[in-house]
């Protein structure tokens, strides 16, 4: 449901950029990505754990673990449908499969499947790393955010405003409607609200480095603008959840 909703809001972002804002192909691609790709690691993981606690861990593992690979496939599929060149799509997918997050997910599934585990100091060391991950992620997020510059150009405000509405409002609403109102799959409340919380996260910074090669990822200004708008929307969502 989370990924299906991401595909829908990506299509909405592309359509809005094309038919409403009359943007070129690269800007349509940026709008689609900014509307659908959430910052699930540096912001989504710590925010969800702080609000929902350890009940959210299982759902977090599923969504965060497959997010990078799934989004790379979604980008490649969207560009192919729109007949855009996507030469970088295969390396992107391979890069995501080699990421520490995806490898950790696979390793965790294997260890659980065969009832294996770590003992003694190794387990304590990983526990300490996990405990420090939340504040470190937020510190890194703030440090990167502070390096970006606001762009007040009218066309930028229009594009980023549309992306903010689609990403921060429409995406979580679609997930909530499917899992909460329609009751698809009968998931526990912790899974429902974890999916909604992650869907409400702004676009992620990891796209910036890849954008230097692909040329159609959101700029730092877009990420900054959408992230600032998320202060209001995520605060409101947190109040509703509590």
Residue frames as a rotation matrix with the C-alpha (Angstrom) as fourth column:
UNK 1
0.568 0.823 0.000 0.00
0.823 -0.568 0.000 0.00
0.000 0.000 -1.000 0.00
UNK 2
0.397 -0.501 -0.769 2.80
0.184 -0.778 0.601 2.43
-0.899 -0.380 -0.217 0.87
UNK 3
-0.657 -0.747 0.102 4.59
0.211 -0.052 0.976 1.85
-0.724 0.663 0.191 -2.45
UNK 4
-0.255 0.660 0.707 1.35
0.964 0.115 0.241 1.92
0.077 0.743 -0.665 -4.47
UNK 5
0.742 0.513 -0.432 0.52
0.583 -0.812 0.037 5.28
-0.332 -0.279 -0.901 -2.91
UNK 6
-0.036 -0.849 -0.528 4.05
0.065 -0.529 0.846 6.49
-0.997 -0.004 0.075 -3.76
UNK 7
-0.714 -0.181 0.677 3.47
0.640 0.225 0.735 5.51
-0.285 0.957 -0.045 -7.40
UNK 8
0.288 0.912 0.293 0.18
0.953 -0.303 0.005 7.44
0.093 0.278 -0.956 -7.44
UNK 9
0.745 0.003 -0.667 1.66
0.259 -0.923 0.285 10.63
-0.615 -0.385 -0.688 -5.98
UNK 10
-0.444 -0.896 0.001 4.64
0.263 -0.129 0.956 10.38
-0.857 0.424 0.293 -8.34
UNK 11
-0.450 0.372 0.812 2.18
0.889 0.103 0.446 10.34
0.083 0.922 -0.377 -11.26
UNK 12
0.671 0.716 -0.193 0.31
0.737 -0.673 0.069 13.30
-0.080 -0.188 -0.979 -9.73
UNK 13
0.297 -0.649 -0.700 3.55
0.175 -0.684 0.708 15.25
-0.939 -0.333 -0.090 -9.34
UNK 14
-0.716 -0.561 0.415 4.60
0.463 0.064 0.884 14.59
-0.523 0.825 0.214 -12.93
UNK 15
-0.111 0.775 0.622 1.14
0.970 -0.053 0.239 15.48
0.218 0.630 -0.745 -14.28
UNK 16
0.721 0.367 -0.587 0.98
0.554 -0.815 0.170 18.72
-0.417 -0.448 -0.791 -12.26
UNK 17
-0.115 -0.860 -0.497 4.41
0.099 -0.508 0.856 19.78
-0.988 0.049 0.144 -13.50
UNK 18
-0.772 -0.225 0.595 3.55
0.556 0.214 0.803 18.94
-0.308 0.951 -0.040 -17.10
UNK 19
-0.253 0.795 0.552 -0.01
0.853 -0.085 0.514 20.20
0.455 0.601 -0.657 -17.51
UNK 20
0.751 0.536 -0.386 -0.30
0.660 -0.640 0.393 22.90
-0.036 -0.550 -0.834 -14.84
UNK 21
0.507 -0.638 -0.580 3.23
0.038 -0.656 0.754 24.33
-0.861 -0.404 -0.308 -14.56
UNK 22
0.991 -0.076 -0.110 4.25
-0.113 -0.039 -0.993 23.53
0.072 0.996 -0.048 -18.19
UNK 23
0.377 -0.900 0.217 7.62
-0.620 -0.071 0.782 22.18
-0.688 -0.429 -0.585 -17.02
UNK 24
0.109 -0.453 -0.885 10.19
-0.902 0.329 -0.280 20.40
0.418 0.829 -0.373 -19.19
UNK 25
0.514 0.167 -0.842 10.93
-0.101 0.986 0.134 16.68
0.852 0.016 0.523 -18.87
UNK 26
-0.467 -0.786 -0.406 13.71
0.358 0.251 -0.899 17.03
0.809 -0.565 0.164 -16.30
UNK 27
-0.802 0.218 0.556 11.58
-0.549 -0.635 -0.543 19.27
0.235 -0.741 0.629 -14.08
UNK 28
0.338 0.917 -0.209 8.65
-0.763 0.398 0.509 16.86
0.550 -0.013 0.835 -14.43
UNK 29
0.204 -0.360 -0.911 10.95
0.275 0.914 -0.299 14.09
0.940 -0.189 0.285 -13.20
UNK 30
-0.836 -0.534 0.127 12.10
0.078 -0.345 -0.936 16.22
0.543 -0.772 0.329 -10.27
UNK 31
-0.362 0.786 0.501 8.49
-0.887 -0.456 0.074 16.98
0.286 -0.417 0.862 -9.36
UNK 32
0.508 0.572 -0.645 7.55
-0.404 0.819 0.408 13.30
0.761 0.053 0.647 -9.43
UNK 33
-0.159 -0.666 -0.728 10.47
0.490 0.587 -0.644 12.32
0.857 -0.459 0.233 -7.22
UNK 34
-0.895 -0.183 0.407 9.92
-0.195 -0.659 -0.726 15.20
0.401 -0.729 0.554 -4.77
UNK 35
-0.082 0.968 0.239 6.26
-0.911 -0.170 0.376 14.14
0.405 -0.187 0.895 -4.49
UNK 36
0.738 0.486 -0.469 6.95
-0.396 0.874 0.283 10.48
0.547 -0.023 0.837 -3.70
UNK 37
0.124 -0.794 -0.595 10.43
0.388 0.591 -0.707 9.83
0.913 -0.144 0.381 -2.25
UNK 38
0.904 0.333 0.270 10.43
-0.115 -0.417 0.901 10.14
0.413 -0.845 -0.339 1.53
UNK 39
-0.169 -0.934 0.314 13.35
-0.639 -0.139 -0.757 10.75
0.751 -0.329 -0.573 3.87
UNK 40
0.738 0.606 -0.298 12.71
-0.241 0.648 0.722 7.47
0.631 -0.461 0.624 5.69
UNK 41
0.228 -0.732 -0.642 16.21
0.711 0.575 -0.405 7.04
0.666 -0.364 0.652 7.18
UNK 42
-0.731 -0.676 0.093 17.55
0.443 -0.574 -0.689 10.30
0.519 -0.463 0.719 8.61
UNK 43
-0.732 0.515 0.447 14.13
-0.635 -0.753 -0.173 11.70
0.247 -0.410 0.878 9.54
UNK 44
0.173 0.914 -0.368 11.49
-0.652 0.386 0.652 8.98
0.738 0.127 0.663 9.23
UNK 45
-0.003 -0.226 -0.974 13.24
0.388 0.898 -0.209 6.40
0.922 -0.379 0.085 11.39
UNK 46
-0.887 -0.358 -0.292 13.97
0.391 -0.244 -0.888 8.62
0.247 -0.901 0.356 14.43
UNK 47
-0.676 0.683 0.278 10.66
-0.697 -0.714 0.059 10.51
0.238 -0.154 0.959 14.18
UNK 48
0.186 0.792 -0.581 8.61
-0.463 0.592 0.660 7.31
0.867 0.146 0.477 14.05
UNK 49
-0.220 -0.341 -0.914 10.51
0.582 0.706 -0.403 5.70
0.783 -0.621 0.042 16.92
UNK 50
-0.982 -0.182 0.055 10.11
0.075 -0.635 -0.769 8.78
0.175 -0.751 0.637 19.09
UNK 51
-0.447 0.885 0.130 6.36
-0.864 -0.465 0.193 9.01
0.231 -0.026 0.973 18.45
UNK 52
0.479 0.739 -0.473 5.35
-0.664 0.658 0.355 5.32
0.574 0.144 0.806 18.27
UNK 53
0.247 -0.448 0.859 8.11
-0.848 0.329 0.415 3.63
-0.468 -0.832 -0.298 20.25
UNK 54
-0.701 -0.678 0.219 9.33
-0.533 0.703 0.471 0.08
-0.473 0.214 -0.854 19.77
UNK 55
0.087 0.809 0.581 5.94
0.135 0.569 -0.811 -1.09
-0.987 0.149 -0.060 18.49
UNK 56
0.775 0.239 -0.585 6.91
-0.453 -0.435 -0.778 0.49
-0.441 0.868 -0.229 15.17
UNK 57
-0.148 -0.988 0.037 10.17
-0.626 0.122 0.770 -1.43
-0.765 0.091 -0.637 14.71
UNK 58
-0.277 0.041 0.960 8.82
0.434 0.897 0.087 -4.33
-0.857 0.441 -0.267 12.62
UNK 59
0.727 0.606 0.323 6.99
0.578 -0.284 -0.765 -2.06
-0.372 0.743 -0.557 10.18
UNK 60
0.659 -0.564 -0.497 9.99
-0.542 -0.815 0.206 0.28
-0.522 0.133 -0.843 10.03
UNK 61
-0.305 -0.819 0.486 12.27
-0.206 0.555 0.806 -2.59
-0.930 0.146 -0.338 9.06
UNK 62
0.051 0.406 0.912 9.98
0.771 0.565 -0.294 -3.58
-0.635 0.718 -0.284 6.19
UNK 63
0.905 0.412 0.109 9.43
0.385 -0.682 -0.622 -0.12
-0.182 0.605 -0.775 4.70
UNK 64
0.609 -0.733 -0.304 12.90
-0.617 -0.678 0.398 1.35
-0.498 -0.055 -0.865 5.30
UNK 65
-0.111 -0.721 0.684 14.64
-0.055 0.691 0.720 -1.84
-0.992 0.042 -0.116 4.18
UNK 66
-0.138 0.117 0.984 12.99
0.877 0.476 0.066 -2.04
-0.460 0.872 -0.168 0.76
UNK 67
0.608 0.516 -0.604 12.42
0.265 -0.849 -0.458 1.70
-0.749 0.118 -0.652 0.22
UNK 68
-0.073 -0.734 -0.675 15.61
-0.517 -0.551 0.655 2.48
-0.853 0.397 -0.339 -1.71
UNK 69
-0.868 -0.245 0.432 15.32
0.166 0.678 0.716 -0.50
-0.468 0.693 -0.547 -4.09
UNK 70
-0.062 0.943 0.326 11.60
0.886 0.203 -0.417 0.02
-0.460 0.263 -0.848 -4.64
UNK 71
0.553 0.262 -0.791 12.01
0.038 -0.956 -0.290 3.73
-0.832 0.130 -0.539 -5.36
UNK 72
-0.501 -0.782 -0.372 14.80
-0.448 -0.134 0.884 3.04
-0.741 0.609 -0.283 -7.84
UNK 73
-0.750 0.313 0.583 12.52
0.587 0.721 0.368 0.60
-0.305 0.618 -0.725 -9.67
UNK 74
0.316 0.925 -0.210 9.68
0.733 -0.378 -0.566 3.13
-0.603 0.025 -0.797 -9.54
UNK 75
0.168 -0.335 -0.927 11.89
-0.355 -0.898 0.260 5.85
-0.920 0.285 -0.270 -11.04
UNK 76
-0.837 -0.544 0.056 13.05
-0.175 0.363 0.915 3.54
-0.518 0.756 -0.399 -13.81
UNK 77
-0.453 0.749 0.484 9.49
0.833 0.549 -0.069 2.46
-0.317 0.372 -0.872 -14.61
UNK 78
0.445 0.650 -0.617 8.19
0.417 -0.760 -0.500 6.02
-0.793 -0.035 -0.609 -14.66
UNK 79
-0.154 -0.588 -0.794 10.92
-0.528 -0.630 0.570 7.20
-0.835 0.507 -0.213 -17.02
UNK 80
-0.911 -0.172 0.374 10.35
0.170 0.672 0.721 4.24
-0.375 0.720 -0.584 -19.32
UNK 81
-0.035 0.979 0.200 6.61
0.872 0.128 -0.473 4.95
-0.489 0.157 -0.858 -19.48
UNK 82
0.706 0.285 -0.648 7.37
0.078 -0.941 -0.329 8.55
-0.704 0.182 -0.687 -20.40
UNK 83
0.775 -0.412 0.480 10.05
0.614 0.310 -0.726 7.45
0.150 0.857 0.493 -22.90
UNK 84
0.774 -0.607 0.180 12.82
-0.631 -0.764 0.137 9.26
0.054 -0.219 -0.974 -21.08
UNK 85
0.173 -0.810 -0.560 16.37
-0.207 0.526 -0.825 7.98
0.963 0.259 -0.076 -21.20
UNK 86
0.810 0.142 0.569 17.10
-0.582 0.080 0.809 5.99
0.069 -0.987 0.148 -18.04
UNK 87
0.349 -0.763 -0.544 20.64
-0.149 0.528 -0.836 4.76
0.925 0.372 0.071 -18.57
UNK 88
-0.566 -0.627 0.535 21.40
-0.580 -0.158 -0.799 5.35
0.586 -0.763 -0.275 -14.89
UNK 89
0.383 0.843 0.378 18.47
-0.864 0.181 0.470 3.23
0.328 -0.507 0.797 -13.66
UNK 90
0.720 -0.122 -0.683 20.28
0.124 0.991 -0.046 -0.14
0.683 -0.052 0.729 -13.61
UNK 91
-0.422 -0.902 -0.098 23.35
0.313 -0.043 -0.949 1.17
0.851 -0.430 0.300 -11.71
UNK 92
-0.359 0.377 0.854 20.95
-0.779 -0.625 -0.052 2.92
0.514 -0.683 0.518 -9.30
UNK 93
0.709 0.700 -0.084 19.16
-0.565 0.636 0.526 -0.37
0.421 -0.326 0.846 -8.56
UNK 94
0.373 -0.669 -0.643 22.46
0.461 0.735 -0.497 -2.24
0.805 -0.111 0.583 -8.09
UNK 95
-0.584 -0.600 0.546 23.66
-0.108 -0.609 -0.785 0.57
0.804 -0.518 0.291 -5.80
UNK 96
0.046 0.698 0.715 20.53
-0.924 -0.242 0.295 0.23
0.379 -0.674 0.634 -3.67
UNK 97
0.827 0.230 -0.513 20.91
-0.118 0.963 0.242 -3.56
0.549 -0.140 0.824 -3.47
UNK 98
0.012 -0.925 -0.379 24.46
0.594 0.312 -0.742 -3.01
0.805 -0.216 0.553 -2.14
UNK 99
0.002 0.008 1.000 23.38
-0.475 -0.880 0.008 -0.42
0.880 -0.475 0.003 0.44
UNK 100
-0.913 -0.408 0.020 24.02
-0.189 0.378 -0.907 -1.16
0.362 -0.831 -0.422 4.14
UNK 101
-0.405 0.834 0.374 20.30
-0.838 -0.174 -0.517 -0.77
-0.366 -0.523 0.770 4.89
UNK 102
0.483 0.614 -0.624 19.20
-0.825 0.558 -0.089 -3.44
0.294 0.558 0.776 2.41
UNK 103
-0.234 -0.657 -0.717 22.05
-0.231 0.753 -0.616 -5.79
0.944 0.022 -0.328 3.38
UNK 104
-0.896 -0.070 0.439 21.12
-0.440 0.006 -0.898 -5.36
0.060 -0.998 -0.036 7.05
UNK 105
0.066 0.994 0.087 17.50
-0.973 0.083 -0.215 -6.23
-0.221 -0.070 0.973 6.27
UNK 106
0.450 0.054 -0.892 18.51
-0.528 0.821 -0.216 -9.43
0.720 0.568 0.398 4.45
UNK 107
-0.601 -0.756 -0.260 20.97
-0.178 0.444 -0.878 -10.36
0.779 -0.481 -0.402 7.22
UNK 108
-0.664 0.410 0.625 18.29
-0.726 -0.156 -0.669 -9.83
-0.177 -0.899 0.402 9.87
UNK 109
0.433 0.858 -0.276 15.80
-0.900 0.431 -0.070 -12.05
0.059 0.279 0.958 8.01
UNK 110
0.173 -0.454 -0.874 18.41
-0.279 0.828 -0.486 -14.81
0.944 0.328 0.017 7.64
UNK 111
-0.831 -0.524 0.190 19.43
-0.296 0.127 -0.947 -14.64
0.472 -0.842 -0.261 11.31
UNK 112
-0.322 0.798 0.509 15.79
-0.888 -0.069 -0.454 -14.78
-0.328 -0.598 0.731 12.40
UNK 113
0.448 0.527 -0.722 14.96
-0.796 0.602 -0.054 -17.61
0.406 0.599 0.690 10.00
UNK 114
0.167 -0.497 -0.851 17.72
0.073 0.867 -0.492 -19.87
0.983 0.020 0.181 11.34
UNK 115
0.941 0.318 -0.118 17.32
0.143 -0.057 0.988 -18.69
0.308 -0.946 -0.099 14.96
UNK 116
0.009 -0.992 -0.123 20.83
0.888 0.065 -0.456 -17.26
0.461 -0.105 0.881 15.07
UNK 117
0.937 0.309 0.163 21.99
0.203 -0.861 0.465 -14.35
0.285 -0.403 -0.870 17.16
UNK 118
-0.023 -0.951 0.308 24.88
-0.019 -0.307 -0.951 -12.44
1.000 -0.027 -0.011 18.64
UNK 119
0.686 0.207 -0.698 26.03
0.622 0.331 0.710 -12.92
0.378 -0.921 0.098 22.19
UNK 120
0.191 -0.681 -0.707 27.96
0.924 -0.119 0.364 -11.00
-0.331 -0.722 0.607 24.81
UNK 121
-0.293 -0.440 -0.849 29.97
0.286 -0.888 0.361 -7.94
-0.912 -0.137 0.386 23.84
UNK 122
-0.942 -0.029 0.334 29.01
0.334 -0.131 0.933 -8.09
0.017 0.991 0.133 20.15
UNK 123
-0.068 0.995 0.076 25.33
0.879 0.024 0.476 -7.83
0.472 0.099 -0.876 21.07
UNK 124
0.316 0.135 -0.939 26.01
0.756 -0.634 0.163 -5.03
-0.574 -0.761 -0.302 23.56
UNK 125
-0.687 -0.643 -0.338 28.04
0.279 -0.663 0.695 -3.07
-0.671 0.383 0.635 20.98
UNK 126
-0.768 0.465 0.439 25.27
0.462 -0.071 0.884 -3.27
0.443 0.882 -0.161 18.37
UNK 127
0.215 0.872 -0.440 22.73
0.962 -0.113 0.247 -2.29
0.165 -0.477 -0.863 21.01
UNK 128
-0.056 -0.329 -0.943 24.75
0.538 -0.806 0.249 0.83
-0.841 -0.493 0.222 21.83
UNK 129
-0.956 -0.281 0.085 24.95
0.204 -0.428 0.881 1.73
-0.211 0.859 0.466 18.13
UNK 130
-0.383 0.891 0.242 21.20
0.727 0.129 0.675 1.27
0.570 0.435 -0.697 17.74
UNK 131
0.278 0.485 -0.829 20.51
0.919 -0.386 0.082 3.43
-0.280 -0.785 -0.553 20.79
UNK 132
-0.289 -0.495 -0.819 22.66
0.257 -0.865 0.432 6.26
-0.922 -0.086 0.377 19.41
UNK 133
-0.672 -0.019 0.740 21.26
0.736 0.092 0.671 6.02
-0.081 0.996 -0.048 15.86
UNK 134
0.356 0.925 0.135 18.19
0.930 -0.364 0.040 8.19
0.086 0.111 -0.990 16.55
UNK 135
0.677 -0.093 -0.730 19.96
0.205 -0.929 0.309 11.34
-0.707 -0.359 -0.609 17.85
UNK 136
-0.437 -0.900 -0.006 22.81
0.194 -0.101 0.976 10.91
-0.878 0.425 0.219 15.34
UNK 137
-0.384 0.369 0.846 20.36
0.923 0.184 0.339 10.70
-0.031 0.911 -0.411 12.43
UNK 138
0.707 0.704 -0.064 18.59
0.706 -0.709 0.001 13.89
-0.045 -0.046 -0.998 13.52
UNK 139
0.335 -0.685 -0.647 21.92
0.080 -0.664 0.744 15.67
-0.939 -0.301 -0.168 14.03
UNK 140
-0.664 -0.586 0.465 23.05
0.463 0.166 0.871 14.67
-0.587 0.793 0.161 10.52
UNK 141
0.041 0.790 0.611 19.69
0.995 -0.090 0.050 15.75
0.094 0.606 -0.790 9.10
UNK 142
0.818 0.275 -0.505 19.98
0.402 -0.902 0.160 19.19
-0.412 -0.334 -0.848 10.69
UNK 143
-0.060 -0.941 -0.333 23.58
0.104 -0.338 0.935 19.60
-0.993 0.021 0.118 9.55
UNK 144
-0.670 -0.142 0.728 22.73
0.701 0.200 0.684 18.87
-0.243 0.969 -0.034 5.92
UNK 145
0.364 0.901 0.236 19.59
0.929 -0.368 -0.027 21.01
0.062 0.229 -0.971 6.03
UNK 146
0.585 -0.165 -0.794 21.59
0.300 -0.866 0.401 24.00
-0.753 -0.472 -0.457 7.30
UNK 147
-0.500 -0.866 0.011 23.86
0.278 -0.148 0.949 23.89
-0.820 0.478 0.315 4.22
UNK 148
-0.301 0.463 0.834 20.98
0.953 0.110 0.283 24.43
0.040 0.879 -0.475 1.76
UNK 149
-0.942 -0.034 -0.335 19.75
0.051 -0.998 -0.042 27.82
-0.333 -0.057 0.941 0.56
UNK 150
0.009 1.000 -0.005 16.19
0.440 -0.008 -0.898 29.05
-0.898 0.006 -0.441 0.18
UNK 151
-0.930 -0.168 0.326 15.08
0.365 -0.332 0.870 29.96
-0.038 0.928 0.370 -3.33
UNK 152
-0.352 0.826 -0.439 12.22
0.240 -0.374 -0.896 32.48
-0.905 -0.421 -0.066 -3.37
UNK 153
-0.939 0.026 -0.342 11.78
-0.331 -0.323 0.886 32.62
-0.087 0.946 0.313 -7.16
UNK 154
-0.143 0.988 0.050 8.04
-0.912 -0.112 -0.394 32.46
-0.384 -0.102 0.918 -8.05
UNK 155
0.299 0.255 -0.919 8.37
-0.722 0.690 -0.043 29.41
0.623 0.677 0.391 -10.30
UNK 156
-0.682 -0.603 -0.414 10.36
-0.136 0.660 -0.738 27.61
0.718 -0.447 -0.533 -7.59
UNK 157
-0.790 0.444 0.424 7.73
-0.522 -0.122 -0.844 28.40
-0.323 -0.888 0.328 -4.98
UNK 158
0.203 0.901 -0.384 5.01
-0.979 0.175 -0.107 27.05
-0.030 0.397 0.917 -7.28
UNK 159
0.097 -0.232 -0.968 6.85
-0.436 0.864 -0.251 23.80
0.895 0.446 -0.017 -8.00
UNK 160
-0.843 -0.499 -0.201 7.94
-0.035 0.424 -0.905 23.21
0.537 -0.756 -0.375 -4.41
UNK 161
-0.556 0.726 0.405 4.50
-0.779 -0.284 -0.559 24.11
-0.291 -0.626 0.723 -3.08
UNK 162
0.391 0.692 -0.607 2.89
-0.855 0.517 0.039 21.53
0.340 0.504 0.794 -5.35
UNK 163
-0.185 -0.555 -0.811 5.48
-0.137 0.832 -0.538 18.93
0.973 0.012 -0.230 -4.31
UNK 164
-0.922 -0.175 0.344 4.94
-0.339 -0.056 -0.939 19.73
0.184 -0.983 -0.008 -0.62
UNK 165
-0.090 0.970 0.224 1.17
-0.969 -0.034 -0.244 19.28
-0.229 -0.239 0.944 -0.85
UNK 166
0.477 0.274 -0.835 1.49
-0.621 0.777 -0.100 16.01
0.622 0.566 0.542 -2.77
UNK 167
-0.309 -0.715 -0.627 4.24
-0.011 0.662 -0.750 14.53
0.951 -0.225 -0.212 -0.59
UNK 168
-0.960 -0.235 0.155 3.25
-0.128 -0.126 -0.984 15.78
0.251 -0.964 0.091 2.85
UNK 169
-0.422 0.881 0.213 -0.55
-0.760 -0.215 -0.613 15.61
-0.495 -0.420 0.761 2.57
UNK 170
0.360 0.653 -0.666 -1.73
-0.918 0.377 -0.127 13.43
0.168 0.657 0.735 -0.31
UNK 171
-0.292 -0.552 -0.782 0.73
-0.412 0.810 -0.418 10.55
0.863 0.200 -0.463 0.19
UNK 172
-0.990 -0.074 0.123 -0.03
-0.142 0.396 -0.907 9.97
0.019 -0.915 -0.402 3.91
UNK 173
-0.252 0.967 0.045 -3.76
-0.827 -0.191 -0.528 10.47
-0.502 -0.171 0.848 3.26
UNK 174
0.200 0.280 -0.939 -3.74
-0.819 0.574 -0.004 7.73
0.538 0.770 0.344 0.61
UNK 175
-0.658 -0.513 -0.552 -1.92
-0.123 0.796 -0.593 5.32
0.743 -0.322 -0.587 2.94
UNK 176
-0.889 0.363 0.278 -4.26
-0.323 -0.069 -0.944 6.15
-0.323 -0.929 0.179 5.83
UNK 177
-0.005 0.950 -0.311 -7.37
-0.976 -0.073 -0.207 5.73
-0.220 0.302 0.928 3.67
UNK 178
0.072 -0.010 -0.997 -6.24
-0.616 0.786 -0.052 2.35
0.785 0.618 0.050 2.32
UNK 179
-0.626 -0.448 -0.638 -4.99
0.152 0.733 -0.663 0.86
0.765 -0.512 -0.391 5.59
UNK 180
-0.977 0.211 -0.029 -7.20
-0.027 -0.254 -0.967 2.67
-0.212 -0.944 0.254 8.10
UNK 181
-0.339 0.913 -0.228 -10.51
-0.807 -0.407 -0.429 3.49
-0.484 0.038 0.874 6.46
UNK 182
0.249 0.415 -0.875 -10.70
-0.843 0.538 0.015 0.59
0.477 0.734 0.483 4.00
UNK 183
0.448 -0.089 0.890 -8.96
-0.727 0.543 0.420 -1.76
-0.521 -0.835 0.179 6.43
UNK 184
0.664 -0.253 -0.703 -6.85
-0.495 0.556 -0.668 -3.50
0.560 0.791 0.244 3.80
UNK 185
-0.124 -0.762 -0.636 -4.89
-0.071 0.646 -0.760 -6.49
0.990 -0.049 -0.134 5.18
UNK 186
0.820 0.549 -0.165 -6.20
0.111 0.130 0.985 -5.91
0.562 -0.826 0.045 8.72
UNK 187
-0.149 -0.986 -0.076 -2.86
0.389 0.012 -0.921 -4.57
0.909 -0.167 0.382 9.95
UNK 188
0.098 0.103 -0.990 -2.27
0.993 -0.070 0.091 -3.64
-0.060 -0.992 -0.109 13.61
UNK 189
0.940 0.328 -0.097 -2.50
0.331 -0.943 0.020 0.03
-0.085 -0.051 -0.995 14.56
UNK 190
0.330 -0.896 -0.298 1.28
-0.009 -0.318 0.948 0.27
-0.944 -0.310 -0.114 14.97
UNK 191
-0.442 -0.464 0.768 1.81
0.722 0.325 0.611 -0.83
-0.533 0.824 0.191 11.36
UNK 192
0.440 0.704 0.557 -0.89
0.889 -0.428 -0.162 1.54
0.124 0.566 -0.815 10.09
UNK 193
0.964 0.005 -0.266 0.54
0.085 -0.954 0.289 4.62
-0.253 -0.301 -0.920 11.80
UNK 194
0.016 -0.999 0.035 4.14
0.200 0.037 0.979 3.70
-0.980 -0.008 0.201 10.95
UNK 195
-0.284 -0.065 0.957 3.24
0.940 0.178 0.292 3.58
-0.189 0.982 0.010 7.26
UNK 196
0.722 0.612 0.322 1.35
0.652 -0.758 -0.024 6.89
0.229 0.228 -0.946 7.53
UNK 197
0.736 -0.494 -0.462 4.22
0.039 -0.651 0.758 8.56
-0.676 -0.576 -0.460 9.42
UNK 198
-0.290 -0.898 0.330 6.82
0.438 0.182 0.880 7.46
-0.851 0.400 0.341 6.88
UNK 199
-0.022 0.371 0.928 4.60
0.995 -0.081 0.056 8.58
0.096 0.925 -0.368 4.01
UNK 200
0.897 0.440 -0.051 4.40
0.442 -0.882 0.164 12.03
0.027 -0.170 -0.985 5.64
UNK 201
0.204 -0.902 -0.380 8.18
0.493 -0.241 0.836 12.52
-0.846 -0.358 0.395 5.57
UNK 202
0.659 -0.024 -0.752 9.66
-0.517 -0.740 -0.429 15.10
-0.546 0.672 -0.500 3.14
UNK 203
0.907 -0.335 -0.255 11.90
-0.074 0.471 -0.879 14.15
0.414 0.816 0.403 0.22
UNK 204
0.799 -0.591 -0.109 15.27
0.422 0.423 0.802 12.63
-0.428 -0.687 0.588 1.21
UNK 205
0.590 -0.663 -0.460 18.75
-0.619 -0.738 0.269 14.13
-0.518 0.127 -0.846 0.89
UNK 206
-0.073 -0.686 0.724 20.36
0.089 0.719 0.689 10.95
-0.993 0.114 0.009 -0.44
UNK 207
0.620 0.376 0.688 19.01
0.695 0.143 -0.704 11.92
-0.363 0.916 -0.173 -3.86
UNK 208
0.834 -0.288 -0.470 21.32
-0.341 -0.940 -0.029 14.96
-0.433 0.185 -0.882 -4.05
UNK 209
-0.155 -0.976 0.154 24.50
-0.448 0.208 0.869 12.94
-0.880 0.065 -0.470 -4.62
UNK 210
-0.278 0.119 0.953 22.86
0.646 0.757 0.094 10.81
-0.711 0.642 -0.288 -7.28
UNK 211
0.739 0.658 -0.142 21.41
0.372 -0.575 -0.729 13.92
-0.561 0.486 -0.670 -8.93
UNK 212
0.163 -0.762 -0.627 24.89
-0.579 -0.588 0.565 14.97
-0.799 0.271 -0.537 -10.06
UNK 213
-0.828 -0.441 0.347 24.91
-0.030 0.653 0.757 11.91
-0.560 0.616 -0.554 -12.32
UNK 214
-0.353 0.770 0.532 21.25
0.859 0.492 -0.141 11.58
-0.370 0.407 -0.835 -13.28
UNK 215
-0.969 -0.156 0.193 20.54
0.224 -0.885 0.408 15.29
0.107 0.439 0.892 -13.64
UNK 216
-0.350 0.914 0.207 16.86
-0.167 -0.278 0.946 15.07
0.922 0.297 0.250 -12.72
UNK 217
-0.197 0.249 -0.948 16.77
0.898 0.435 -0.073 14.68
0.394 -0.866 -0.309 -8.93
UNK 218
0.822 0.565 0.067 15.33
0.482 -0.754 0.447 17.40
0.304 -0.336 -0.892 -6.65
UNK 219
-0.026 -0.832 0.555 17.69
0.118 -0.554 -0.824 20.26
0.993 0.044 0.112 -5.83
UNK 220
-0.694 -0.327 -0.641 18.80
0.656 0.081 -0.751 21.23
0.297 -0.942 0.158 -2.36
UNK 221
-0.904 0.393 0.170 16.42
-0.420 -0.892 -0.168 24.20
0.085 -0.223 0.971 -2.43
UNK 222
-0.057 0.917 -0.395 13.43
-0.548 0.302 0.780 21.95
0.835 0.261 0.485 -3.14
UNK 223
-0.091 -0.044 -0.995 14.42
0.559 0.825 -0.088 19.55
0.824 -0.564 -0.050 -0.38
UNK 224
-0.932 -0.281 -0.227 14.85
0.348 -0.530 -0.773 22.46
0.098 -0.800 0.592 2.04
UNK 225
-0.674 0.721 0.161 11.48
-0.671 -0.689 0.275 24.03
0.309 0.077 0.948 1.15
UNK 226
0.151 0.755 -0.638 9.56
-0.280 0.652 0.705 20.75
0.948 0.072 0.310 1.45
UNK 227
-0.342 -0.359 -0.868 11.37
0.680 0.543 -0.492 19.89
0.648 -0.759 0.059 4.70
UNK 228
-0.996 0.006 0.091 10.42
-0.061 -0.787 -0.614 23.25
0.068 -0.617 0.784 6.21
UNK 229
-0.255 0.966 -0.042 6.79
-0.787 -0.182 0.589 22.72
0.561 0.184 0.807 5.24
UNK 230
-0.023 0.206 -0.978 6.98
0.178 0.964 0.198 19.30
0.984 -0.169 -0.059 6.93
UNK 231
-0.955 -0.298 -0.012 7.52
0.080 -0.218 -0.973 20.99
0.287 -0.929 0.232 10.29
UNK 232
-0.529 0.825 0.196 3.85
-0.840 -0.479 -0.254 21.99
-0.116 -0.300 0.947 10.26
UNK 233
0.209 0.706 -0.677 2.39
-0.772 0.544 0.329 18.85
0.600 0.454 0.659 8.67
UNK 234
-0.255 -0.361 -0.897 4.35
0.185 0.892 -0.412 16.31
0.949 -0.271 -0.161 10.72
UNK 235
-0.982 -0.043 0.185 3.62
-0.162 -0.320 -0.933 18.21
0.100 -0.946 0.308 13.94
UNK 236
-0.207 0.978 0.029 -0.09
-0.978 -0.207 0.002 18.13
0.008 -0.028 1.000 13.11
UNK 237
0.216 0.247 -0.945 0.07
-0.423 0.896 0.138 14.42
0.880 0.370 0.298 12.25
UNK 238
-0.702 -0.556 -0.444 1.89
0.171 0.474 -0.864 13.65
0.691 -0.682 -0.238 15.50
UNK 239
-0.805 0.468 0.364 -0.81
-0.574 -0.462 -0.676 15.45
-0.148 -0.753 0.641 17.49
UNK 240
0.173 0.904 -0.390 -3.53
-0.943 0.267 0.199 13.47
0.284 0.333 0.899 15.69
UNK 241
-0.031 -0.250 -0.968 -1.73
-0.128 0.961 -0.244 10.16
0.991 0.116 -0.062 16.25
UNK 242
-0.912 -0.384 -0.146 -1.27
0.103 0.131 -0.986 10.80
0.398 -0.914 -0.080 19.95
